[in-house]
Amino acid sequence: PPRPAGPSEFTPFTPFTAVISSSSRRPDANGGDTVACPNCGDAFSSEHAVSEHLDGCLASAGGARARAAAYLAGNPPPAAVEVVKKLLGNLLKEPGNDKYRRVRLGNPRIKEAVADREGGLELLEAVGFTIGDESGE
């Protein structure tokens, strides 16, 4: 677009506008380029659009990546990791199913895989679970 004609229409420079440069570019279906969010992989038309999206994306993830890394840093046994993968996989497969939105920490396998492991409960909270008492459990 043409530049503003006079000083009354001057827009001040703001050096701290949101822009990221670590996203990957990829061609879209229309032959143009899109920029992928480094967190969720969603495509956007520009780096500026990704930058505006990124804060909300990271907040909505609840820090799940960092929590998963903390859980895995505790070196849980493979069987415990499989239980957590199953819990998270069920959530991804059917996010609206209430059956997969509750976990009984009294279950010995879940207790050993999650509650007894450093970072396990924090990981579940990061993906949307809340710790609570239900029917004395």
N, CA, C and O atoms as CSV, one atom per row, in Angstrom:
chain,resi,resn,atom,element,x,y,z
A,1,PRO,N,N,0.829,-1.205,0.000
A,1,PRO,CA,C,0.000,0.000,0.000
A,1,PRO,C,C,0.859,1.249,0.000
A,1,PRO,O,O,1.989,1.218,0.488
A,2,PRO,N,N,0.337,2.372,-0.548
A,2,PRO,CA,C,1.129,3.615,-0.579
A,2,PRO,C,C,1.392,4.127,0.824
A,2,PRO,O,O,0.614,3.895,1.750
A,3,ARG,N,N,2.504,4.827,0.957
A,3,ARG,CA,C,2.902,5.434,2.237
A,3,ARG,C,C,1.942,6.553,2.617
A,3,ARG,O,O,1.348,7.174,1.736
A,4,PRO,N,N,1.773,6.828,3.932
A,4,PRO,CA,C,0.939,7.953,4.351
A,4,PRO,C,C,1.489,9.259,3.805
A,4,PRO,O,O,2.700,9.427,3.665
A,5,ALA,N,N,0.590,10.179,3.501
A,5,ALA,CA,C,0.973,11.445,2.870
A,5,ALA,C,C,1.636,12.416,3.826
A,5,ALA,O,O,2.613,13.069,3.459
A,6,GLY,N,N,1.138,12.524,5.020
A,6,GLY,CA,C,1.657,13.561,5.893
A,6,GLY,C,C,2.088,13.044,7.241
A,6,GLY,O,O,1.826,11.893,7.591
A,7,PRO,N,N,2.766,13.916,8.013
A,7,PRO,CA,C,3.241,13.503,9.332
A,7,PRO,C,C,2.116,13.180,10.309
A,7,PRO,O,O,2.345,12.492,11.304
A,8,SER,N,N,0.904,13.665,10.042
A,8,SER,CA,C,-0.200,13.380,10.956
A,8,SER,C,C,-0.594,11.900,10.923
A,8,SER,O,O,-1.222,11.397,11.855
A,9,GLU,N,N,-0.220,11.212,9.844
A,9,GLU,CA,C,-0.550,9.796,9.711
A,9,GLU,C,C,0.633,8.896,10.059
A,9,GLU,O,O,0.616,7.704,9.754
A,10,PHE,N,N,1.646,9.454,10.688
A,10,PHE,CA,C,2.859,8.713,11.017
A,10,PHE,C,C,2.574,7.629,12.048
A,10,PHE,O,O,1.925,7.886,13.062
A,11,THR,N,N,3.055,6.426,11.791
A,11,THR,CA,C,2.921,5.317,12.723
A,11,THR,C,C,4.280,5.083,13.374
A,11,THR,O,O,5.251,4.804,12.671
A,12,PRO,N,N,4.375,5.190,14.698
A,12,PRO,CA,C,5.683,5.031,15.346
A,12,PRO,C,C,6.199,3.595,15.234
A,12,PRO,O,O,5.435,2.631,15.228
A,13,PHE,N,N,7.511,3.497,15.146
A,13,PHE,CA,C,8.172,2.198,15.079
A,13,PHE,C,C,8.152,1.548,16.463
A,13,PHE,O,O,8.511,2.188,17.451
A,14,THR,N,N,7.741,0.299,16.539
A,14,THR,CA,C,7.770,-0.442,17.800
A,14,THR,C,C,8.689,-1.647,17.617
A,14,THR,O,O,8.325,-2.602,16.932
A,15,PRO,N,N,9.867,-1.611,18.218
A,15,PRO,CA,C,10.854,-2.670,17.986
A,15,PRO,C,C,10.495,-4.001,18.638
A,15,PRO,O,O,11.138,-5.010,18.349
A,16,PHE,N,N,9.507,-4.032,19.494
A,16,PHE,CA,C,9.197,-5.267,20.201
A,16,PHE,C,C,7.924,-5.931,19.713
A,16,PHE,O,O,7.224,-6.581,20.490
A,17,THR,N,N,7.618,-5.776,18.435
A,17,THR,CA,C,6.461,-6.469,17.894
A,17,THR,C,C,6.778,-7.954,17.832
A,17,THR,O,O,7.939,-8.351,17.732
A,18,ALA,N,N,5.747,-8.755,17.891
A,18,ALA,CA,C,5.927,-10.197,17.946
A,18,ALA,C,C,6.308,-10.754,16.588
A,18,ALA,O,O,5.548,-10.633,15.627
A,19,VAL,N,N,7.471,-11.357,16.505
A,19,VAL,CA,C,7.915,-12.058,15.307
A,19,VAL,C,C,8.825,-13.187,15.753
A,19,VAL,O,O,9.688,-12.991,16.609
A,20,ILE,N,N,8.644,-14.338,15.193
A,20,ILE,CA,C,9.547,-15.439,15.482
A,20,ILE,C,C,10.190,-15.869,14.184
A,20,ILE,O,O,9.645,-15.629,13.106
A,21,SER,N,N,11.341,-16.500,14.277
A,21,SER,CA,C,12.005,-16.915,13.049
A,21,SER,C,C,12.404,-18.376,13.071
A,21,SER,O,O,13.061,-18.846,12.141
A,22,SER,N,N,12.028,-19.102,14.100
A,22,SER,CA,C,12.439,-20.502,14.186
A,22,SER,C,C,11.397,-21.460,13.616
A,22,SER,O,O,11.555,-22.676,13.726
A,23,SER,N,N,10.349,-20.941,13.017
A,23,SER,CA,C,9.328,-21.797,12.442
A,23,SER,C,C,9.777,-22.316,11.094
A,23,SER,O,O,10.631,-21.717,10.439
A,24,SER,N,N,9.204,-23.422,10.686
A,24,SER,CA,C,9.542,-23.977,9.392
A,24,SER,C,C,8.520,-23.538,8.359
A,24,SER,O,O,7.324,-23.465,8.642
A,25,ARG,N,N,8.993,-23.251,7.175
A,25,ARG,CA,C,8.112,-22.886,6.067
A,25,ARG,C,C,7.812,-24.134,5.265
A,25,ARG,O,O,8.656,-25.017,5.111
A,26,ARG,N,N,6.584,-24.189,4.754
A,26,ARG,CA,C,6.207,-25.320,3.909
A,26,ARG,C,C,5.172,-24.846,2.904
A,26,ARG,O,O,4.405,-23.926,3.189
A,27,PRO,N,N,5.142,-25.468,1.725
A,27,PRO,CA,C,4.159,-25.051,0.727
A,27,PRO,C,C,2.753,-25.456,1.147
A,27,PRO,O,O,2.551,-26.518,1.737
A,28,ASP,N,N,1.774,-24.590,0.834
A,28,ASP,CA,C,0.391,-24.943,1.137
A,28,ASP,C,C,-0.303,-25.437,-0.133
A,28,ASP,O,O,0.318,-25.494,-1.194
A,29,ALA,N,N,-1.560,-25.788,-0.035
A,29,ALA,CA,C,-2.314,-26.355,-1.156
A,29,ALA,C,C,-2.501,-25.360,-2.297
A,29,ALA,O,O,-2.711,-25.767,-3.440
A,30,ASN,N,N,-2.428,-24.066,-2.004
A,30,ASN,CA,C,-2.642,-23.037,-3.029
A,30,ASN,C,C,-1.350,-22.595,-3.698
A,30,ASN,O,O,-1.359,-21.634,-4.468
A,31,GLY,N,N,-0.249,-23.267,-3.426
A,31,GLY,CA,C,1.022,-22.909,-4.035
A,31,GLY,C,C,1.800,-21.853,-3.282
A,31,GLY,O,O,2.915,-21.520,-3.683
A,32,GLY,N,N,1.253,-21.313,-2.203
A,32,GLY,CA,C,1.958,-20.330,-1.392
A,32,GLY,C,C,2.720,-21.013,-0.268
A,32,GLY,O,O,2.725,-22.238,-0.151
A,33,ASP,N,N,3.353,-20.207,0.543
A,33,ASP,CA,C,4.084,-20.737,1.693
A,33,ASP,C,C,3.283,-20.522,2.962
A,33,ASP,O,O,2.577,-19.523,3.098
A,34,THR,N,N,3.391,-21.444,3.877
A,34,THR,CA,C,2.826,-21.271,5.209
A,34,THR,C,C,3.959,-21.447,6.206
A,34,THR,O,O,5.011,-22.004,5.890
A,35,VAL,N,N,3.726,-20.967,7.396
A,35,VAL,CA,C,4.712,-21.078,8.469
A,35,VAL,C,C,4.089,-21.916,9.570
A,35,VAL,O,O,2.969,-21.647,10.004
A,36,ALA,N,N,4.813,-22.933,10.021
A,36,ALA,CA,C,4.286,-23.849,11.030
A,36,ALA,C,C,4.606,-23.365,12.435
A,36,ALA,O,O,5.702,-22.869,12.698
A,37,CYS,N,N,3.644,-23.513,13.334
A,37,CYS,CA,C,3.866,-23.220,14.747
A,37,CYS,C,C,4.857,-24.256,15.274
A,37,CYS,O,O,4.649,-25.451,15.065
A,38,PRO,N,N,5.924,-23.837,15.947
A,38,PRO,CA,C,6.901,-24.803,16.448
A,38,PRO,C,C,6.362,-25.676,17.582
A,38,PRO,O,O,6.965,-26.698,17.907
A,39,ASN,N,N,5.241,-25.291,18.185
A,39,ASN,CA,C,4.679,-26.079,19.277
A,39,ASN,C,C,3.662,-27.095,18.782
A,39,ASN,O,O,3.791,-28.284,19.072
A,40,CYS,N,N,2.653,-26.650,18.042
A,40,CYS,CA,C,1.567,-27.548,17.642
A,40,CYS,C,C,1.627,-27.961,16.179
A,40,CYS,O,O,0.976,-28.931,15.790
A,41,GLY,N,N,2.398,-27.243,15.354
A,41,GLY,CA,C,2.524,-27.592,13.951
A,41,GLY,C,C,1.449,-27.010,13.052
A,41,GLY,O,O,1.483,-27.242,11.843
A,42,ASP,N,N,0.490,-26.257,13.597
A,42,ASP,CA,C,-0.547,-25.641,12.768
A,42,ASP,C,C,0.082,-24.652,11.790
A,42,ASP,O,O,1.096,-24.024,12.099
A,43,ALA,N,N,-0.525,-24.515,10.607
A,43,ALA,CA,C,0.007,-23.650,9.564
A,43,ALA,C,C,-0.590,-22.250,9.638
A,43,ALA,O,O,-1.780,-22.081,9.903
A,44,PHE,N,N,0.263,-21.243,9.399
A,44,PHE,CA,C,-0.158,-19.851,9.399
A,44,PHE,C,C,0.428,-19.150,8.180
A,44,PHE,O,O,1.407,-19.610,7.592
A,45,SER,N,N,-0.182,-18.038,7.814
A,45,SER,CA,C,0.224,-17.337,6.597
A,45,SER,C,C,1.528,-16.558,6.744
A,45,SER,O,O,2.173,-16.249,5.742
A,46,SER,N,N,1.925,-16.237,7.968
A,46,SER,CA,C,3.150,-15.459,8.172
A,46,SER,C,C,3.763,-15.771,9.529
A,46,SER,O,O,3.118,-16.348,10.405
A,47,GLU,N,N,5.031,-15.374,9.685
A,47,GLU,CA,C,5.678,-15.541,10.986
A,47,GLU,C,C,5.000,-14.687,12.046
A,47,GLU,O,O,4.919,-15.080,13.210
A,48,HIS,N,N,4.522,-13.542,11.649
A,48,HIS,CA,C,3.813,-12.671,12.597
A,48,HIS,C,C,2.557,-13.368,13.125
A,48,HIS,O,O,2.264,-13.301,14.319
A,49,ALA,N,N,1.825,-14.030,12.246
A,49,ALA,CA,C,0.612,-14.744,12.671
A,49,ALA,C,C,0.967,-15.887,13.625
A,49,ALA,O,O,0.247,-16.127,14.595
A,50,VAL,N,N,2.062,-16.588,13.360
A,50,VAL,CA,C,2.497,-17.665,14.255
A,50,VAL,C,C,2.883,-17.088,15.604
A,50,VAL,O,O,2.546,-17.647,16.647
A,51,SER,N,N,3.586,-15.977,15.581
A,51,SER,CA,C,4.028,-15.353,16.820
A,51,SER,C,C,2.844,-14.946,17.694
A,51,SER,O,O,2.868,-15.129,18.911
A,52,GLU,N,N,1.801,-14.389,17.057
A,52,GLU,CA,C,0.611,-14.017,17.820
A,52,GLU,C,C,-0.096,-15.253,18.386
A,52,GLU,O,O,-0.681,-15.193,19.467
A,53,HIS,N,N,-0.043,-16.350,17.669
A,53,HIS,CA,C,-0.679,-17.598,18.094
A,53,HIS,C,C,0.108,-18.309,19.194
A,53,HIS,O,O,-0.483,-18.973,20.045
A,54,LEU,N,N,1.420,-18.177,19.184
A,54,LEU,CA,C,2.296,-19.006,20.005
A,54,LEU,C,C,2.067,-18.892,21.506
A,54,LEU,O,O,2.049,-19.913,22.194
A,55,ASP,N,N,1.894,-17.697,22.031
A,55,ASP,CA,C,1.684,-17.550,23.479
A,55,ASP,C,C,0.458,-18.324,23.936
A,55,ASP,O,O,0.513,-19.045,24.932
A,56,GLY,N,N,-0.636,-18.183,23.222
A,56,GLY,CA,C,-1.855,-18.916,23.567
A,56,GLY,C,C,-1.684,-20.405,23.403
A,56,GLY,O,O,-2.203,-21.190,24.197
A,57,CYS,N,N,-0.958,-20.796,22.374
A,57,CYS,CA,C,-0.732,-22.215,22.114
A,57,CYS,C,C,0.057,-22.848,23.261
A,57,CYS,O,O,-0.292,-23.924,23.745
A,58,LEU,N,N,1.109,-22.178,23.682
A,58,LEU,CA,C,1.920,-22.717,24.781
A,58,LEU,C,C,1.139,-22.727,26.082
A,58,LEU,O,O,1.264,-23.661,26.873
A,59,ALA,N,N,0.331,-21.695,26.312
A,59,ALA,CA,C,-0.461,-21.639,27.541
A,59,ALA,C,C,-1.532,-22.725,27.541
A,59,ALA,O,O,-1.781,-23.357,28.567
A,60,SER,N,N,-2.165,-22.939,26.389
A,60,SER,CA,C,-3.217,-23.951,26.343
A,60,SER,C,C,-2.661,-25.349,26.494
A,60,SER,O,O,-3.361,-26.256,26.946
A,61,ALA,N,N,-1.419,-25.527,26.123
A,61,ALA,CA,C,-0.801,-26.837,26.295
A,61,ALA,C,C,-0.490,-27.092,27.761
A,61,ALA,O,O,-0.150,-28.214,28.137
A,62,GLY,N,N,-0.602,-26.062,28.590
A,62,GLY,CA,C,-0.382,-26.228,30.019
A,62,GLY,C,C,1.036,-26.628,30.363
A,62,GLY,O,O,1.295,-27.131,31.456
A,63,GLY,N,N,1.955,-26.408,29.441
A,63,GLY,CA,C,3.336,-26.799,29.685
A,63,GLY,C,C,3.518,-28.297,29.616
A,63,GLY,O,O,4.421,-28.836,30.255
A,64,ALA,N,N,2.682,-28.982,28.856
A,64,ALA,CA,C,2.709,-30.439,28.806
A,64,ALA,C,C,4.057,-30.980,28.349
A,64,ALA,O,O,4.528,-31.992,28.867
A,65,ARG,N,N,4.681,-30.311,27.378
A,65,ARG,CA,C,5.984,-30.811,26.908
A,65,ARG,C,C,7.021,-30.769,28.023
A,65,ARG,O,O,7.769,-31.726,28.227
A,66,ALA,N,N,7.058,-29.656,28.739
A,66,ALA,CA,C,8.021,-29.528,29.830
A,66,ALA,C,C,7.724,-30.540,30.936
A,66,ALA,O,O,8.639,-31.114,31.527
A,67,ARG,N,N,6.449,-30.748,31.207
A,67,ARG,CA,C,6.059,-31.722,32.240
A,67,ARG,C,C,6.420,-33.139,31.808
A,67,ARG,O,O,6.880,-33.939,32.622
A,68,ALA,N,N,6.214,-33.451,30.532
A,68,ALA,CA,C,6.581,-34.779,30.023
A,68,ALA,C,C,8.086,-34.973,30.122
A,68,ALA,O,O,8.551,-36.053,30.486
A,69,ALA,N,N,8.850,-33.933,29.800
A,69,ALA,CA,C,10.309,-34.024,29.895
A,69,ALA,C,C,10.743,-34.250,31.340
A,69,ALA,O,O,11.654,-35.036,31.602
A,70,ALA,N,N,10.088,-33.558,32.280
A,70,ALA,CA,C,10.417,-33.742,33.697
A,70,ALA,C,C,10.082,-35.158,34.148
A,70,ALA,O,O,10.845,-35.773,34.893
A,71,TYR,N,N,8.954,-35.668,33.701
A,71,TYR,CA,C,8.561,-37.045,34.049
A,71,TYR,C,C,9.589,-38.036,33.503
A,71,TYR,O,O,10.026,-38.934,34.222
A,72,LEU,N,N,9.972,-37.878,32.248
A,72,LEU,CA,C,10.920,-38.794,31.625
A,72,LEU,C,C,12.326,-38.656,32.196
A,72,LEU,O,O,13.105,-39.609,32.170
A,73,ALA,N,N,12.655,-37.467,32.716
A,73,ALA,CA,C,13.965,-37.260,33.325
A,73,ALA,C,C,14.135,-38.103,34.584
A,73,ALA,O,O,15.258,-38.403,34.986
A,74,GLY,N,N,13.018,-38.485,35.206
A,74,GLY,CA,C,13.068,-39.355,36.378
A,74,GLY,C,C,13.351,-40.807,36.026
A,74,GLY,O,O,13.401,-41.668,36.905
A,75,ASN,N,N,13.534,-41.076,34.747
A,75,ASN,CA,C,13.862,-42.413,34.254
A,75,ASN,C,C,12.852,-43.475,34.689
A,75,ASN,O,O,13.234,-44.471,35.303
A,76,PRO,N,N,11.571,-43.277,34.381
A,76,PRO,CA,C,10.568,-44.278,34.761
A,76,PRO,C,C,10.773,-45.566,33.967
A,76,PRO,O,O,11.298,-45.526,32.854
A,77,PRO,N,N,10.372,-46.693,34.517
A,77,PRO,CA,C,10.518,-47.949,33.776
A,77,PRO,C,C,9.618,-47.947,32.540
A,77,PRO,O,O,8.605,-47.247,32.515
A,78,PRO,N,N,9.977,-48.720,31.522
A,78,PRO,CA,C,9.181,-48.748,30.286
A,78,PRO,C,C,7.701,-49.067,30.518
A,78,PRO,O,O,6.847,-48.535,29.808
A,79,ALA,N,N,7.384,-49.910,31.482
A,79,ALA,CA,C,5.982,-50.247,31.739
A,79,ALA,C,C,5.209,-49.018,32.226
A,79,ALA,O,O,4.042,-48.845,31.874
A,80,ALA,N,N,5.844,-48.169,33.027
A,80,ALA,CA,C,5.199,-46.950,33.513
A,80,ALA,C,C,4.958,-45.980,32.360
A,80,ALA,O,O,3.905,-45.347,32.281
A,81,VAL,N,N,5.933,-45.869,31.475
A,81,VAL,CA,C,5.795,-44.979,30.322
A,81,VAL,C,C,4.650,-45.466,29.428
A,81,VAL,O,O,3.898,-44.653,28.891
A,82,GLU,N,N,4.515,-46.767,29.269
A,82,GLU,CA,C,3.431,-47.317,28.452
A,82,GLU,C,C,2.062,-46.983,29.048
A,82,GLU,O,O,1.120,-46.695,28.309
A,83,VAL,N,N,1.946,-47.020,30.370
A,83,VAL,CA,C,0.679,-46.669,31.016
A,83,VAL,C,C,0.344,-45.204,30.740
A,83,VAL,O,O,-0.797,-44.884,30.409
A,84,VAL,N,N,1.324,-44.316,30.874
A,84,VAL,CA,C,1.104,-42.896,30.626
A,84,VAL,C,C,0.760,-42.672,29.154
A,84,VAL,O,O,-0.135,-41.888,28.841
A,85,LYS,N,N,1.460,-43.351,28.256
A,85,LYS,CA,C,1.155,-43.227,26.829
A,85,LYS,C,C,-0.275,-43.672,26.534
A,85,LYS,O,O,-0.959,-43.066,25.710
A,86,LYS,N,N,-0.720,-44.719,27.199
A,86,LYS,CA,C,-2.080,-45.216,27.001
A,86,LYS,C,C,-3.096,-44.177,27.492
A,86,LYS,O,O,-4.079,-43.899,26.804
A,87,LEU,N,N,-2.864,-43.606,28.677
A,87,LEU,CA,C,-3.765,-42.577,29.214
A,87,LEU,C,C,-3.857,-41.380,28.270
A,87,LEU,O,O,-4.950,-40.899,27.974
A,88,LEU,N,N,-2.711,-40.905,27.803
A,88,LEU,CA,C,-2.684,-39.741,26.929
A,88,LEU,C,C,-3.245,-40.083,25.543
A,88,LEU,O,O,-3.932,-39.267,24.930
A,89,GLY,N,N,-2.951,-41.275,25.062
A,89,GLY,CA,C,-3.472,-41.704,23.765
A,89,GLY,C,C,-4.985,-41.793,23.762
A,89,GLY,O,O,-5.632,-41.416,22.785
A,90,ASN,N,N,-5.552,-42.292,24.855
A,90,ASN,CA,C,-7.010,-42.356,24.960
A,90,ASN,C,C,-7.625,-40.960,24.917
A,90,ASN,O,O,-8.666,-40.749,24.294
A,91,LEU,N,N,-6.968,-40.006,25.590
A,91,LEU,CA,C,-7.457,-38.620,25.569
A,91,LEU,C,C,-7.424,-38.034,24.166
A,91,LEU,O,O,-8.357,-37.349,23.747
A,92,LEU,N,N,-6.350,-38.305,23.448
A,92,LEU,CA,C,-6.237,-37.775,22.087
A,92,LEU,C,C,-7.249,-38.416,21.149
A,92,LEU,O,O,-7.809,-37.754,20.275
A,93,LYS,N,N,-7.474,-39.697,21.338
A,93,LYS,CA,C,-8.377,-40.437,20.464
A,93,LYS,C,C,-9.827,-39.998,20.669
A,93,LYS,O,O,-10.565,-39.815,19.701
A,94,GLU,N,N,-10.233,-39.830,21.924
A,94,GLU,CA,C,-11.615,-39.457,22.235
A,94,GLU,C,C,-11.648,-38.382,23.326
A,94,GLU,O,O,-11.978,-38.681,24.474
A,95,PRO,N,N,-11.310,-37.138,22.979
A,95,PRO,CA,C,-11.218,-36.083,23.988
A,95,PRO,C,C,-12.527,-35.780,24.702
A,95,PRO,O,O,-12.497,-35.274,25.824
A,96,GLY,N,N,-13.654,-36.064,24.107
A,96,GLY,CA,C,-14.937,-35.773,24.736
A,96,GLY,C,C,-15.483,-36.900,25.583
A,96,GLY,O,O,-16.514,-36.730,26.235
A,97,ASN,N,N,-14.829,-38.040,25.593
A,97,ASN,CA,C,-15.314,-39.206,26.326
A,97,ASN,C,C,-14.942,-39.075,27.808
A,97,ASN,O,O,-13.763,-39.071,28.161
A,98,ASP,N,N,-15.962,-38.967,28.670
A,98,ASP,CA,C,-15.719,-38.818,30.110
A,98,ASP,C,C,-14.966,-40.003,30.701
A,98,ASP,O,O,-14.268,-39.861,31.704
A,99,LYS,N,N,-15.104,-41.150,30.092
A,99,LYS,CA,C,-14.404,-42.352,30.576
A,99,LYS,C,C,-12.888,-42.124,30.603
A,99,LYS,O,O,-12.196,-42.615,31.495
A,100,TYR,N,N,-12.383,-41.378,29.621
A,100,TYR,CA,C,-10.936,-41.137,29.538
A,100,TYR,C,C,-10.507,-39.851,30.228
A,100,TYR,O,O,-9.327,-39.502,30.205
A,101,ARG,N,N,-11.434,-39.154,30.830
A,101,ARG,CA,C,-11.099,-37.914,31.519
A,101,ARG,C,C,-10.933,-38.118,33.010
A,101,ARG,O,O,-10.667,-37.167,33.745
A,102,ARG,N,N,-11.088,-39.346,33.459
A,102,ARG,CA,C,-10.915,-39.682,34.879
A,102,ARG,C,C,-9.904,-40.803,35.008
A,102,ARG,O,O,-9.864,-41.734,34.204
A,103,VAL,N,N,-9.089,-40.685,36.041
A,103,VAL,CA,C,-8.087,-41.712,36.323
A,103,VAL,C,C,-8.142,-42.018,37.805
A,103,VAL,O,O,-8.089,-41.115,38.640
A,104,ARG,N,N,-8.246,-43.286,38.125
A,104,ARG,CA,C,-8.240,-43.696,39.534
A,104,ARG,C,C,-6.791,-43.891,39.984
A,104,ARG,O,O,-6.118,-44.835,39.570
A,105,LEU,N,N,-6.330,-42.986,40.832
A,105,LEU,CA,C,-4.961,-43.109,41.331
A,105,LEU,C,C,-4.833,-44.253,42.321
A,105,LEU,O,O,-3.724,-44.625,42.703
A,106,GLY,N,N,-5.964,-44.814,42.741
A,106,GLY,CA,C,-5.939,-45.993,43.596
A,106,GLY,C,C,-5.618,-47.266,42.826
A,106,GLY,O,O,-5.249,-48.277,43.423
A,107,ASN,N,N,-5.756,-47.220,41.510
A,107,ASN,CA,C,-5.397,-48.364,40.673
A,107,ASN,C,C,-3.883,-48.584,40.803
A,107,ASN,O,O,-3.111,-47.660,40.548
A,108,PRO,N,N,-3.444,-49.792,41.197
A,108,PRO,CA,C,-2.011,-50.028,41.448
A,108,PRO,C,C,-1.106,-49.719,40.261
A,108,PRO,O,O,-0.013,-49.184,40.446
A,109,ARG,N,N,-1.541,-50.048,39.041
A,109,ARG,CA,C,-0.700,-49.776,37.861
A,109,ARG,C,C,-0.562,-48.281,37.623
A,109,ARG,O,O,0.524,-47.798,37.303
A,110,ILE,N,N,-1.662,-47.544,37.779
A,110,ILE,CA,C,-1.617,-46.096,37.560
A,110,ILE,C,C,-0.861,-45.418,38.701
A,110,ILE,O,O,-0.105,-44.473,38.476
A,111,LYS,N,N,-1.067,-45.900,39.911
A,111,LYS,CA,C,-0.343,-45.337,41.056
A,111,LYS,C,C,1.156,-45.478,40.850
A,111,LYS,O,O,1.911,-44.527,41.052
A,112,GLU,N,N,1.582,-46.668,40.446
A,112,GLU,CA,C,3.011,-46.925,40.255
A,112,GLU,C,C,3.564,-46.129,39.071
A,112,GLU,O,O,4.699,-45.656,39.122
A,113,ALA,N,N,2.766,-45.976,37.998
A,113,ALA,CA,C,3.244,-45.299,36.794
A,113,ALA,C,C,3.192,-43.783,36.901
A,113,ALA,O,O,4.006,-43.089,36.293
A,114,VAL,N,N,2.231,-43.261,37.676
A,114,VAL,CA,C,2.024,-41.811,37.707
A,114,VAL,C,C,2.237,-41.215,39.091
A,114,VAL,O,O,3.124,-40.384,39.280
A,115,ALA,N,N,1.429,-41.635,40.057
A,115,ALA,CA,C,1.444,-40.995,41.375
A,115,ALA,C,C,2.760,-41.200,42.115
A,115,ALA,O,O,3.200,-40.320,42.854
A,116,ASP,N,N,3.385,-42.345,41.924
A,116,ASP,CA,C,4.631,-42.627,42.634
A,116,ASP,C,C,5.869,-42.138,41.884
A,116,ASP,O,O,6.987,-42.342,42.355
A,117,ARG,N,N,5.698,-41.513,40.757
A,117,ARG,CA,C,6.825,-41.040,39.944
A,117,ARG,C,C,6.905,-39.520,39.986
A,117,ARG,O,O,5.889,-38.826,39.940
A,118,GLU,N,N,8.112,-39.026,40.071
A,118,GLU,CA,C,8.308,-37.578,40.077
A,118,GLU,C,C,7.829,-36.997,38.753
A,118,GLU,O,O,8.227,-37.455,37.682
A,119,GLY,N,N,6.977,-35.992,38.837
A,119,GLY,CA,C,6.457,-35.320,37.651
A,119,GLY,C,C,5.227,-35.963,37.046
A,119,GLY,O,O,4.647,-35.409,36.113
A,120,GLY,N,N,4.809,-37.117,37.548
A,120,GLY,CA,C,3.664,-37.826,36.981
A,120,GLY,C,C,2.354,-37.080,37.154
A,120,GLY,O,O,1.612,-36.888,36.191
A,121,LEU,N,N,2.069,-36.662,38.369
A,121,LEU,CA,C,0.819,-35.925,38.614
A,121,LEU,C,C,0.825,-34.576,37.902
A,121,LEU,O,O,-0.206,-34.137,37.392
A,122,GLU,N,N,1.975,-33.922,37.866
A,122,GLU,CA,C,2.084,-32.633,37.185
A,122,GLU,C,C,1.828,-32.792,35.688
A,122,GLU,O,O,1.228,-31.918,35.062
A,123,LEU,N,N,2.280,-33.900,35.119
A,123,LEU,CA,C,2.025,-34.165,33.705
A,123,LEU,C,C,0.531,-34.321,33.444
A,123,LEU,O,O,0.001,-33.753,32.489
A,124,LEU,N,N,-0.142,-35.085,34.285
A,124,LEU,CA,C,-1.583,-35.261,34.108
A,124,LEU,C,C,-2.326,-33.938,34.254
A,124,LEU,O,O,-3.268,-33.666,33.509
A,125,GLU,N,N,-1.906,-33.117,35.211
A,125,GLU,CA,C,-2.537,-31.801,35.384
A,125,GLU,C,C,-2.302,-30.917,34.161
A,125,GLU,O,O,-3.185,-30.159,33.759
A,126,ALA,N,N,-1.113,-31.016,33.576
A,126,ALA,CA,C,-0.790,-30.190,32.411
A,126,ALA,C,C,-1.666,-30.517,31.206
A,126,ALA,O,O,-1.891,-29.655,30.357
A,127,VAL,N,N,-2.161,-31.748,31.120
A,127,VAL,CA,C,-3.013,-32.114,29.984
A,127,VAL,C,C,-4.490,-31.998,30.326
A,127,VAL,O,O,-5.341,-32.369,29.518
A,128,GLY,N,N,-4.807,-31.486,31.517
A,128,GLY,CA,C,-6.190,-31.176,31.823
A,128,GLY,C,C,-6.836,-31.938,32.964
A,128,GLY,O,O,-7.978,-31.642,33.318
A,129,PHE,N,N,-6.159,-32.899,33.547
A,129,PHE,CA,C,-6.714,-33.590,34.696
A,129,PHE,C,C,-6.627,-32.697,35.919
A,129,PHE,O,O,-5.721,-31.870,36.025
A,130,THR,N,N,-7.569,-32.860,36.852
A,130,THR,CA,C,-7.461,-32.178,38.142
A,130,THR,C,C,-7.433,-33.246,39.203
A,130,THR,O,O,-8.106,-34.270,39.091
A,131,ILE,N,N,-6.654,-33.004,40.228
A,131,ILE,CA,C,-6.547,-33.944,41.336
A,131,ILE,C,C,-7.695,-33.656,42.283
A,131,ILE,O,O,-7.883,-32.519,42.716
A,132,GLY,N,N,-8.450,-34.670,42.599
A,132,GLY,CA,C,-9.584,-34.470,43.480
A,132,GLY,C,C,-10.001,-35.770,44.142
A,132,GLY,O,O,-9.576,-36.859,43.756
A,133,ASP,N,N,-10.832,-35.622,45.135
A,133,ASP,CA,C,-11.355,-36.773,45.870
A,133,ASP,C,C,-12.765,-37.052,45.364
A,133,ASP,O,O,-13.633,-36.179,45.384
A,134,GLU,N,N,-12.975,-38.270,44.915
A,134,GLU,CA,C,-14.285,-38.642,44.404
A,134,GLU,C,C,-14.707,-39.937,45.066
A,134,GLU,O,O,-14.054,-40.967,44.898
A,135,SER,N,N,-15.781,-39.892,45.807
A,135,SER,CA,C,-16.310,-41.072,46.510
A,135,SER,C,C,-15.260,-41.701,47.422
A,135,SER,O,O,-15.126,-42.923,47.486
A,136,GLY,N,N,-14.523,-40.852,48.121
A,136,GLY,CA,C,-13.522,-41.331,49.068
A,136,GLY,C,C,-12.261,-41.856,48.410
A,136,GLY,O,O,-11.437,-42.474,49.084
A,137,GLU,N,N,-12.084,-41.633,47.131
A,137,GLU,CA,C,-10.885,-42.117,46.430
A,137,GLU,C,C,-10.178,-40.958,45.751
A,137,GLU,O,O,-9.147,-41.155,45.108
